[in-house]
Amino acid sequence: MLKDRQEILAVGELALFIATWVVVILGAIDHYRHREHLLPGDSVAAIQGSDESPSDRK
């Protein structure tokens, strides 16, 4: 009885992991396909140094 329950939980955990992995991969592919709609200044790297002028940096 206990072994059957553990097997069911293990299979359920594996199914949840695979479903999560598939959703993440599909989301990444969808994001990659629609990246041409992004503006050049939308990234965090573009925003980080935008407040500083070159003379402010040391």
Secondary structure, DSSP 4 states (H G I P E B T S, - for coil): -HHHHHHHHHHHHHHHHHHHHHHHHHHHHHHHHTGGGS-GGGSHHHHHTTT--GGG--
